[in-house]
């Protein structure tokens, strides 16, 4: 058995540390796409309804929806 960096090599098999991902995969990373305008708008509307339809918080709802969906920044 040889140790090469953080990988352990046994004969012809290699094992590497597992990477925990939010998508539940076993170390498989998928690129995260930005949410669409429609997705943000739908989530913003859900936030508006959850607040009881109180007007005057449209920008706050939009920014929160962006943050929740990963589109902030």
N, C-alpha and C positions, 0 to 999 in steps of 0.2 A: 504494500500500500504506500503510495506517494502522496504527499500533501503539496498541492500546487495552489498558492494563494488561499482563497477561501473554499476551494473545491477539493474534494477528496476523490482520488482516483483508485479504484479497485479493479485490477485487471483491465478490461476494456470498458468498464462502466464508470460513469461520472455522476456524482451527486453534488448539487449546489444548494445553498440556503434557499428555503421557500420564501417568496415575497407575498405578503398578505395584501390583497387588493379589495377594493370596495365592491367589485363585481362578483365576488364569491368564487372566482376562478382560482385554480391552484398555481398561483404565480403568473398567470397570464394577464398582461397589461394591454388594455385596449385604449386607444386615444379617445379622449373625452371631447365631444363636439359641443359647440356653443348652442344653447337653446334657441329655438326660432322665436321670432316676434310673436307668433300666434300662441306658442307655449307659455311665454311670459305673460301675455295678455290674459290667457285663460286662468293661470295661477293668480294673477293680480285680481281678477274678478272673483275668484273663490275667496280670497282674503277679504275683499269688499263685502261679500255676502256673509262671511263668518262674523264680521263686525256689525252685522245688522243693517247693512246698506247705508251706513252713515256717510254722507258726502264730506269732501274736504281732505281726503287722505290718499288721493290718486297717486301722487308721486311716491309717497311712503310705501304704498302697496306694490307699486312697480319695482322699486328698489329691493324690497324684501323678496318679491318673486324672483328677481334676477339672482339674488344671493342664494336662495334656496335651490334654484335650478342649476347653479354653477356658472352663471353668465356674468357675474360681477368681476370687474377687474380687467 
